[in-house]
Amino acid sequence: MSSEHIELWIAELKKRGIKTFEHRDLPDSLRDRTMIIKAKYAGVIKKSKVSTKGPKSASMRIVWEIA
């Protein structure tokens, strides 16, 4: 997957007004863990914070921000 795919994915996020997101909150058409990983390593998104919603036994969720 080239950087062009990542740029198109980020452009679609921006078009929809998404600046920060959790994976589970993305629309189905944009929910792609592979893209998140590749965008992270390309420096296009960065970890904003770790969300700890729910009880302590709940898993922690990463909130991503478009750089």
C-alpha positions in Angstrom: 0.0 0.0 0.0 1.5 3.3 -1.1 1.5 6.6 0.7 -1.1 7.7 -1.8 -3.6 5.4 -0.2 -2.8 6.9 3.2 -3.2 10.4 1.8 -6.6 9.5 0.4 -7.7 8.0 3.7 -6.6 11.1 5.6 -8.3 13.4 3.0 -11.5 11.5 3.5 -11.2 11.9 7.3 -10.7 15.6 6.9 -13.5 15.9 4.4 -15.9 14.4 7.0 -14.6 16.8 9.7 -12.8 14.1 11.8 -9.8 15.6 13.6 -9.4 13.2 16.5 -10.8 9.7 16.6 -10.8 6.3 18.2 -10.8 3.3 15.9 -14.2 2.1 17.1 -15.8 5.5 16.5 -14.9 5.7 12.8 -17.5 5.1 10.2 -17.4 1.5 8.8 -16.0 2.7 5.4 -13.0 4.3 7.2 -12.4 1.7 10.0 -9.2 0.1 8.9 -6.5 -0.8 11.5 -3.9 -1.3 8.8 -4.4 2.3 7.7 -4.0 3.6 11.2 -0.8 1.7 11.7 0.7 2.8 8.3 -0.4 6.5 8.9 1.2 6.4 12.4 4.5 5.2 11.0 4.3 7.8 8.1 3.9 10.5 10.7 0.4 11.6 9.4 -1.4 10.8 12.7 -0.2 10.8 16.3 -1.4 9.5 19.6 -3.3 12.2 21.3 -4.2 10.4 24.6 -5.2 7.1 26.0 -8.9 7.0 26.8 -9.9 5.0 29.9 -13.7 4.9 29.5 -15.5 2.4 31.7 -14.4 0.3 34.6 -10.7 -0.5 35.3 -11.0 -3.9 33.7 -12.1 -2.3 30.4 -9.4 -2.0 27.8 -7.7 1.3 27.2 -8.4 3.0 23.9 -6.0 5.2 21.9 -7.3 8.5 20.7 -5.6 9.5 17.4 -5.1 13.0 16.1 -4.4 14.1 12.5 -1.0 15.7 12.6 
